[in-house]
Amino acid sequence: MNGTIKLALIGAGMFGGDVHLRAYADLQRSGVAPQLGRIGFDRWARDLAPFTFDLAAVASRSESSATRACDIFQQSTGHRPRHYCGAEPWMDVLRDVPDLDVMAVATPDPLHTPVILAALRRGVHVITEKPMCLSIHEADQIVELATGRNLIVSVDMHKRYDPDHLRIRDEIRNRIGDPLYGVAYLEEPLEVSTSRFKWAAQSDPFSYVGPHWVDLIWHYYHSKPVSLTAVGQKKRLILEGIQAYDAVQVRVDYANGMSIHFHNNWITPPDFEGPVNQGHEIIGTDGKVESDQQFRGLRYWHKGGGSRTVNTHFTREIARPEGGKTYVGYGVDSLTAGLAAVCRRKFFGASRDELAALYPTAEDARLTVAIVHAAALVRDLNFKYTQSGLGAPVTARFGSDGITIIDPIRAGEGASVFARVYEKAI
Ligand SMILES: NC(=O)c1ccc[n+]([C@@H]2O[C@H](COP(=O)([O-])OP(=O)(O)OC[C@H]3O[C@@H](n4cnc5c(N)ncnc54)[C@H](O)[C@@H]3O)[C@@H](O)[C@H]2O)c1
């Protein structure tokens, strides 16, 4: 059996222009079969080996970043995708490539939903960056459309594929007993919020990187949130004229009784040894797991370069004997999972439901978005009250009745303490 999966990449910045682009270059050269054994899909290697992948288009806000990505892709594959730019270039791509199979979305956090919905409306599968979106109402729209059209929406939750996390989920988790509490942190460089992103003020450190850990905890325990509280600080970025949170801390309580603290910032000075600082700990009734995701044991220093660490598990280049480099790591694995599902859907007629266990789904992402959405509301209220000397008493409750914000300060204003912001069961 032969066939082609046609891809378009929307957003070619720090992540789209690097990890997605390089992963799709390897697909263009050699198909998906070489990647399958890494995620336990080796039984499909022969089935999927004949299918080719074609990156038909790359779209970005500016023409220069779109053409730069196309130049890089052409250098490594010999194939040049068509480039698009503008405010809604994904619409031009959908018009010009009527047989598109997959739209890969790597636009800024607040700009995922319109791209995803436009693709789904045209019957195109989606591989999207996290967070899938920032609003639970948008998440519902995405899930509804994908379900109704039998389309794959795979969310890039690559922490699921980190070899350490696979070991924790499959073995260590069972040894440490019932989870009691934990902490998960991801601290990003100051450079990201001050110079890389033009959109820092429209997102925040928890919405940006918190979803990685929120999804991982869901993937480990499949326990839904019951309540949360959140606070944030604004002291460093305002010095740069950026009205955004420096750091956000969220505590989520879950139906299984565990309480997990998520700590995120994007103000780490460049002197820090690694690209990001990250890790997690979970304490159970019979033990504890600690996972330092930043320092994996590889550290080096040299004159003028400071002391540095690298995480070769995330992505690494492997030299080909004939020249050039291939690209592997858990950063690629989660894209592979979604694309393998698309292949099973397109070429073997598997239904969306049959494939749901194989990749991070829109339904999984909806739960993460519920937490991100509620945390933003609670954090803003607590920030306002803290500034006025009233402390941080606001929380959110999740349940079969939806999401309720509980704000005791409102009682003093004669208003209801409870405000329902979402009406469907979580
Ligand atoms: N999975 C991960 O570990 C990871 C890491 C970094 C970023 N991300 C996510 O990837 C997404 C992109 O992040 P980034 O770091 O590449 O950001 P970035 O700001 O470097 O790049 C954003 C890209 O989107 C493009 N863009 C902006 N507006 C557009 C529009 N209207 N139409 C088309 N393109 C548009 C920009 O031109 C740029 O190419 C974000 O959602 C981010 O959270 C994920």
The ligand as a MOL file (V3000), in Angstrom:
LIG
                    3D

  0  0  0     0  0            999 V3000
M  V30 BEGIN CTAB
M  V30 COUNTS 44 48 0 0 0
M  V30 BEGIN ATOM
M  V30 1 N 6.4510 21.5820 23.5940 0
M  V30 2 C 7.3200 22.4220 24.1250 0
M  V30 3 O 8.1830 22.0820 24.9200 0
M  V30 4 C 7.2810 23.8530 23.7150 0
M  V30 5 C 8.4110 24.6530 23.8550 0
M  V30 6 C 8.3090 25.9790 23.4370 0
M  V30 7 C 7.1230 26.4680 22.9440 0
M  V30 8 N 6.0360 25.6540 22.8630 0 CHG=1
M  V30 9 C 4.7440 26.1660 22.3830 0
M  V30 10 O 4.8490 26.3640 20.9890 0
M  V30 11 C 4.0720 27.5070 20.6250 0
M  V30 12 C 4.9840 28.4790 19.8900 0
M  V30 13 O 6.0090 28.8520 20.7740 0
M  V30 14 P 7.3960 29.4130 20.2460 0
M  V30 15 O 8.3270 29.2680 21.3740 0
M  V30 16 O 7.7670 28.8300 18.9500 0 CHG=-1
M  V30 17 O 6.9780 30.9570 20.0670 0
M  V30 18 P 7.6120 32.0330 19.0710 0
M  V30 19 O 7.0550 33.3330 19.4720 0
M  V30 20 O 9.0970 31.8420 18.9870 0
M  V30 21 O 7.0190 31.5940 17.6350 0
M  V30 22 C 5.6800 31.7940 17.2980 0
M  V30 23 C 5.5340 31.6150 15.8010 0
M  V30 24 O 4.1670 31.8320 15.4680 0
M  V30 25 C 4.1240 32.7490 14.3930 0
M  V30 26 N 2.8960 33.5250 14.4050 0
M  V30 27 C 2.5330 34.5480 15.2250 0
M  V30 28 N 1.3260 35.0190 14.8440 0
M  V30 29 C 0.9540 34.2980 13.7660 0
M  V30 30 C -0.1570 34.3220 12.9100 0
M  V30 31 N -1.1440 35.2040 13.0790 0
M  V30 32 N -0.2110 33.4380 11.8970 0
M  V30 33 C 0.7740 32.5310 11.7040 0
M  V30 34 N 1.8690 32.4730 12.4670 0
M  V30 35 C 1.9420 33.3360 13.4900 0
M  V30 36 C 5.3360 33.6510 14.5630 0
M  V30 37 O 5.6580 34.2870 13.3290 0
M  V30 38 C 6.3650 32.6040 14.9750 0
M  V30 39 O 6.8700 31.9640 13.8400 0
M  V30 40 C 3.5100 28.0890 21.9260 0
M  V30 41 O 2.1880 27.6660 22.0950 0
M  V30 42 C 4.3930 27.5020 22.9920 0
M  V30 43 O 3.7370 27.3230 24.2330 0
M  V30 44 C 6.1010 24.3550 23.2130 0
M  V30 END ATOM
M  V30 BEGIN BOND
M  V30 1 1 1 2
M  V30 2 2 2 3
M  V30 3 1 2 4
M  V30 4 1 4 5
M  V30 5 2 4 44
M  V30 6 2 5 6
M  V30 7 1 6 7
M  V30 8 2 7 8
M  V30 9 1 8 9
M  V30 10 1 8 44
M  V30 11 1 9 10
M  V30 12 1 9 42
M  V30 13 1 10 11
M  V30 14 1 11 12
M  V30 15 1 11 40
M  V30 16 1 12 13
M  V30 17 1 13 14
M  V30 18 2 14 15
M  V30 19 1 14 16
M  V30 20 1 14 17
M  V30 21 1 17 18
M  V30 22 2 18 19
M  V30 23 1 18 20
M  V30 24 1 18 21
M  V30 25 1 21 22
M  V30 26 1 22 23
M  V30 27 1 23 24
M  V30 28 1 23 38
M  V30 29 1 24 25
M  V30 30 1 25 26
M  V30 31 1 25 36
M  V30 32 1 26 27
M  V30 33 1 26 35
M  V30 34 2 27 28
M  V30 35 1 28 29
M  V30 36 1 29 30
M  V30 37 2 29 35
M  V30 38 1 30 31
M  V30 39 2 30 32
M  V30 40 1 32 33
M  V30 41 2 33 34
M  V30 42 1 34 35
M  V30 43 1 36 37
M  V30 44 1 36 38
M  V30 45 1 38 39
M  V30 46 1 40 41
M  V30 47 1 40 42
M  V30 48 1 42 43
M  V30 END BOND
M  V30 END CTAB
M  END
